[in-house]
């Protein structure tokens, strides 16, 4: 079990305080521009950097984001143990303090762990829960339906979202599972879809569900097709780029933001996103949880160049 720095396990008075602060937003659906947030770490990635969460959320909120997704792909979520994941959710909810919505990714390898994390997110005062299909095993439609149904029930009445990302889970969630889940779970509200290219993304633009675009280059097409917004890894360090694109999703703006993402993606993205935050004045260390790696000196210099050109 990994360490969490300071008091890292219970959900007592802090969670109750978060519920009071966020009582007017719980149960509402997500909307707009949402950052897939990084997770601040220290000690070479071994512990949570609890003191960095507040300033980081200030940075995100200050750029006009509507919300953040904690512990997703950009947030290294599957690399943390359950205690750490609970603590990260609590820290983000506390730091947001009603200024922006907080969704928590609760996808895990087992249904039991996923259910436990989803239930905790609801108790802690999150605004929504998202779950990716468990990686490694090629689950069939019945297995996926049961998994998602149990997770949705665990966080009721919070809005529940399926996180569709075939490149990470190893498979696509069948559309029949989505249809069955709509009938079973009243709190199932939509999906975050990170699949590319457009031909694999478009089938998930399902009428009556709120769809959030993951790939920044697809935001203009997705918004034109009826998407409710974007959940963007790039927004973790360049929220200004993604907020502007979601508010005004022109092809020209999409090309510029897509190029920025491509430049960052050419590097180890998790460490690069954190390094970019440092160069933009945010006190987030450029360390990640192994087996992810930190940047080499030449890569740090490249991130500095990317930030300098974007901020010029």
C-alpha positions as CSV (number, residue, x, y, z in Angstrom):
1,X,0.0,0.0,0.0
2,X,1.4,3.4,-1.0
3,X,1.7,6.3,1.4
4,X,-0.5,9.4,1.2
5,X,1.7,11.9,3.0
6,X,-0.4,13.3,5.8
7,X,-3.7,11.9,7.3
8,X,-4.7,9.9,4.3
9,X,-7.5,7.5,5.0
10,X,-10.7,8.5,6.6
11,X,-13.7,10.5,5.3
12,X,-15.1,12.2,8.4
13,X,-15.5,15.9,9.1
14,X,-13.8,16.9,5.8
15,X,-16.3,14.9,3.7
16,X,-19.2,16.3,5.7
17,X,-17.9,19.8,5.1
18,X,-17.6,19.1,1.4
19,X,-21.2,17.8,1.3
20,X,-22.4,21.0,2.9
21,X,-20.4,23.2,0.5
22,X,-21.6,21.2,-2.5
23,X,-25.1,20.5,-1.6
24,X,-26.5,22.7,-4.4
25,X,-24.7,20.9,-7.1
26,X,-24.9,17.2,-6.2
27,X,-27.1,15.3,-8.7
28,X,-26.6,17.8,-11.5
29,X,-25.1,16.6,-14.7
30,X,-21.7,17.6,-15.9
31,X,-21.3,20.3,-18.5
32,X,-18.8,22.2,-20.6
33,X,-15.0,22.2,-20.3
34,X,-13.6,19.7,-17.8
35,X,-9.9,19.0,-17.1
36,X,-8.7,15.5,-16.7
37,X,-6.6,16.6,-13.8
38,X,-3.1,15.4,-12.9
39,X,-2.4,14.1,-9.4
40,X,0.3,16.1,-7.6
41,X,3.0,13.8,-6.1
42,X,6.2,14.1,-4.2
43,X,9.2,12.0,-3.1
44,X,9.8,10.7,-6.6
45,X,6.1,9.8,-7.0
46,X,5.9,7.8,-3.9
47,X,3.4,10.0,-1.9
48,X,0.7,12.5,-2.6
49,X,1.7,16.1,-2.5
50,X,-1.3,17.2,-0.5
51,X,-0.3,20.8,-0.2
52,X,-0.3,21.2,-4.0
53,X,-3.9,20.3,-4.6
54,X,-5.3,23.7,-3.5
55,X,-3.1,25.9,-5.6
56,X,-3.6,23.6,-8.6
57,X,-7.4,23.8,-8.4
58,X,-7.1,27.6,-8.0
59,X,-5.2,27.6,-11.4
60,X,-7.8,25.4,-13.1
61,X,-10.8,27.4,-11.7
62,X,-9.0,30.7,-12.5
63,X,-9.0,29.8,-16.2
64,X,-12.8,29.2,-16.3
65,X,-13.1,25.5,-16.4
66,X,-16.5,24.1,-15.5
67,X,-15.1,21.0,-13.7
68,X,-12.3,18.5,-13.3
69,X,-12.1,14.7,-13.5
70,X,-9.9,13.2,-10.8
71,X,-7.9,10.0,-11.1
72,X,-8.5,9.4,-14.8
73,X,-5.9,8.5,-17.3
74,X,-4.0,11.8,-17.0
75,X,-4.4,11.5,-13.2
76,X,-2.6,8.1,-13.1
77,X,-5.6,6.8,-11.2
78,X,-5.0,3.0,-11.7
79,X,-1.5,3.3,-10.3
80,X,-2.7,4.2,-6.8
81,X,-4.1,2.0,-4.1
82,X,-7.6,2.4,-2.8
83,X,-6.6,4.5,0.2
84,X,-4.7,6.9,-2.0
85,X,-7.6,7.1,-4.5
86,X,-10.1,8.0,-1.7
87,X,-7.7,10.7,-0.4
88,X,-7.2,12.2,-3.8
89,X,-11.0,12.4,-4.3
90,X,-11.4,14.1,-0.9
91,X,-8.6,16.6,-1.6
92,X,-10.0,17.7,-5.0
93,X,-13.6,18.0,-3.6
94,X,-12.3,20.1,-0.7
95,X,-10.1,22.3,-2.9
96,X,-12.9,22.9,-5.4
97,X,-15.2,24.1,-2.7
98,X,-18.2,24.5,-5.0
99,X,-16.3,26.6,-7.6
100,X,-16.2,23.8,-10.2
101,X,-17.7,20.4,-10.5
102,X,-15.6,17.4,-9.5
103,X,-16.1,14.0,-11.1
104,X,-14.1,11.1,-9.8
105,X,-12.9,8.2,-12.0
106,X,-13.5,5.0,-10.0
107,X,-12.7,2.4,-12.6
108,X,-10.6,-0.4,-11.1
109,X,-9.6,-4.0,-12.0
110,X,-12.3,-5.6,-9.9
111,X,-16.0,-4.8,-9.5
112,X,-15.6,-4.8,-5.7
113,X,-12.9,-2.1,-5.8
114,X,-14.9,-0.1,-8.4
115,X,-18.0,-0.3,-6.2
116,X,-16.1,0.8,-3.1
117,X,-14.6,3.8,-4.8
118,X,-17.9,4.8,-6.4
119,X,-19.6,4.7,-3.0
120,X,-16.9,6.7,-1.4
121,X,-17.0,9.4,-4.1
122,X,-20.7,9.8,-3.4
123,X,-20.1,10.0,0.3
124,X,-17.3,12.5,-0.1
125,X,-19.5,14.9,-2.1
126,X,-18.4,14.4,-5.7
127,X,-20.6,15.6,-8.5
128,X,-20.3,12.6,-10.7
129,X,-18.6,9.2,-11.1
130,X,-17.0,7.8,-14.2
131,X,-15.8,4.2,-14.8
132,X,-13.7,2.7,-17.5
133,X,-14.1,-1.0,-18.3
134,X,-11.5,-3.1,-16.4
135,X,-8.4,-3.6,-18.5
136,X,-6.7,-6.9,-19.3
137,X,-9.6,-9.3,-19.6
138,X,-11.7,-9.1,-22.8
139,X,-15.1,-8.9,-20.9
140,X,-18.3,-9.8,-22.8
141,X,-21.4,-7.7,-22.9
142,X,-23.0,-9.4,-19.9
143,X,-19.9,-9.0,-17.7
144,X,-19.6,-5.3,-18.6
145,X,-23.3,-4.6,-18.0
146,X,-23.1,-6.2,-14.5
147,X,-19.9,-4.3,-13.7
148,X,-21.2,-0.9,-14.8
149,X,-24.6,-1.5,-13.2
150,X,-23.1,-2.3,-9.8
151,X,-20.9,0.8,-10.0
152,X,-23.8,3.0,-11.0
153,X,-25.9,1.7,-8.1
154,X,-23.1,2.3,-5.6
155,X,-23.0,6.0,-6.3
156,X,-26.7,6.7,-6.8
157,X,-28.1,9.3,-7.1
158,X,-24.9,10.9,-8.5
159,X,-24.7,11.1,-12.3
160,X,-22.8,8.1,-13.6
161,X,-20.7,8.1,-16.8
162,X,-19.1,5.3,-18.7
163,X,-15.5,6.1,-19.8
164,X,-15.0,4.6,-23.2
165,X,-11.3,4.4,-24.2
166,X,-10.5,1.2,-26.1
167,X,-6.8,2.0,-26.3
168,X,-6.6,1.8,-22.5
169,X,-9.2,-0.8,-21.5
170,X,-8.3,-3.1,-24.4
171,X,-11.8,-3.2,-25.9
172,X,-14.7,-1.0,-26.8
173,X,-17.9,-1.0,-24.7
174,X,-20.6,-2.5,-27.0
175,X,-23.5,-0.2,-27.8
176,X,-25.9,-2.9,-26.5
177,X,-24.3,-2.5,-23.1
178,X,-25.0,1.3,-23.2
179,X,-28.6,0.6,-24.2
180,X,-29.1,-1.9,-21.4
181,X,-27.5,0.4,-18.9
182,X,-29.9,3.2,-19.8
183,X,-32.8,0.9,-19.0
184,X,-31.3,-0.3,-15.7
185,X,-29.6,2.7,-14.1
186,X,-31.6,5.9,-13.7
187,X,-28.4,7.8,-12.8
188,X,-26.6,6.8,-16.0
189,X,-26.2,10.1,-17.8
190,X,-23.6,9.7,-20.5
191,X,-20.0,8.8,-21.6
192,X,-16.6,10.3,-21.9
193,X,-15.3,9.0,-25.2
194,X,-11.5,9.1,-25.9
195,X,-11.5,6.9,-29.0
196,X,-9.9,8.1,-32.3
197,X,-10.3,8.5,-35.2
198,X,-13.7,10.1,-35.7
199,X,-15.2,7.0,-37.2
200,X,-14.7,5.1,-33.9
201,X,-15.9,8.1,-31.8
202,X,-19.1,9.0,-33.7
203,X,-21.2,5.9,-32.9
204,X,-21.1,7.0,-29.2
205,X,-22.9,10.3,-30.0
206,X,-26.1,8.8,-28.7
207,X,-29.2,10.9,-28.5
208,X,-30.4,11.5,-25.0
209,X,-27.0,10.9,-23.4
210,X,-24.4,13.6,-22.5
211,X,-21.2,12.8,-24.4
212,X,-17.9,14.3,-23.5
213,X,-15.1,14.5,-26.0
214,X,-11.6,13.2,-24.9
215,X,-9.4,13.9,-27.9
216,X,-8.9,17.6,-28.3
217,X,-8.6,17.5,-32.1
218,X,-12.2,16.0,-32.2
219,X,-13.8,18.7,-30.0
220,X,-15.1,20.8,-33.0
221,X,-16.7,17.8,-34.7
222,X,-18.0,16.4,-31.4
223,X,-19.6,19.7,-30.3
224,X,-21.1,20.1,-33.8
225,X,-22.5,16.5,-33.4
226,X,-24.2,17.4,-30.1
227,X,-21.6,16.6,-27.4
228,X,-22.2,18.2,-24.0
229,X,-18.5,19.2,-23.6
230,X,-15.0,17.9,-23.3
231,X,-13.0,16.1,-20.7
232,X,-9.4,16.9,-21.7
233,X,-6.0,15.8,-20.5
234,X,-4.5,18.8,-22.2
235,X,-6.7,21.0,-20.0
236,X,-4.8,19.7,-17.0
237,X,-1.9,22.1,-17.9
238,X,-3.4,24.3,-20.6
239,X,-7.0,25.0,-19.4
240,X,-7.1,28.2,-21.3
241,X,-6.6,26.4,-24.6
242,X,-9.5,23.9,-24.0
243,X,-11.9,26.4,-22.4
244,X,-11.6,28.6,-25.5
245,X,-12.1,25.7,-27.8
246,X,-15.2,24.4,-26.1
247,X,-16.7,27.8,-25.9
248,X,-15.9,28.5,-29.6
249,X,-15.2,25.2,-31.3
250,X,-14.0,26.4,-34.7
251,X,-11.9,24.2,-37.0
252,X,-9.1,26.7,-36.9
253,X,-9.0,26.8,-33.1
254,X,-9.2,23.0,-33.1
255,X,-6.2,22.7,-35.3
256,X,-4.1,24.9,-33.0
257,X,-5.1,23.0,-29.9
258,X,-4.7,19.7,-31.6
259,X,-1.1,20.7,-32.5
260,X,-0.4,21.7,-28.9
261,X,-1.7,18.3,-27.8
262,X,0.5,16.5,-30.4
263,X,3.6,18.4,-29.2
264,X,2.9,17.4,-25.6
265,X,2.0,13.8,-26.6
266,X,5.3,13.4,-28.3
267,X,6.8,13.4,-24.8
268,X,6.0,11.2,-21.8
269,X,2.6,13.0,-21.4
270,X,2.0,12.7,-17.6
271,X,5.4,14.1,-16.7
272,X,5.2,16.7,-19.4
273,X,1.8,18.0,-18.2
274,X,3.2,18.4,-14.7
275,X,6.4,20.1,-16.0
276,X,4.2,22.5,-18.0
277,X,2.4,23.4,-14.9
278,X,5.7,24.3,-13.2
279,X,6.6,26.5,-16.1
280,X,3.2,28.2,-15.9
281,X,3.8,29.1,-12.2
282,X,1.8,26.2,-10.6
283,X,3.6,24.4,-7.7
284,X,3.1,20.9,-9.0
285,X,6.3,18.8,-9.1
286,X,7.2,17.0,-12.4
287,X,7.2,13.6,-10.8
288,X,5.0,10.6,-11.6
289,X,4.2,7.2,-10.1
290,X,6.5,4.5,-11.5
291,X,6.5,2.7,-13.9
292,X,5.8,6.1,-15.6
293,X,9.0,8.1,-15.8
294,X,10.0,11.6,-15.3
295,X,11.5,13.7,-18.1
296,X,15.1,13.9,-19.3
297,X,16.8,17.3,-19.4
298,X,16.2,17.6,-23.1
299,X,12.5,16.8,-22.7
300,X,12.2,19.4,-19.9
301,X,13.7,21.9,-22.3
302,X,11.2,21.0,-24.9
303,X,8.3,21.5,-22.5
304,X,9.6,24.9,-21.6
305,X,9.7,25.8,-25.3
306,X,6.1,24.6,-25.8
307,X,4.9,26.6,-22.9
308,X,6.9,29.7,-23.9
309,X,5.5,29.6,-27.5
310,X,1.9,29.0,-26.2
311,X,2.0,31.8,-23.7
312,X,3.7,34.3,-26.1
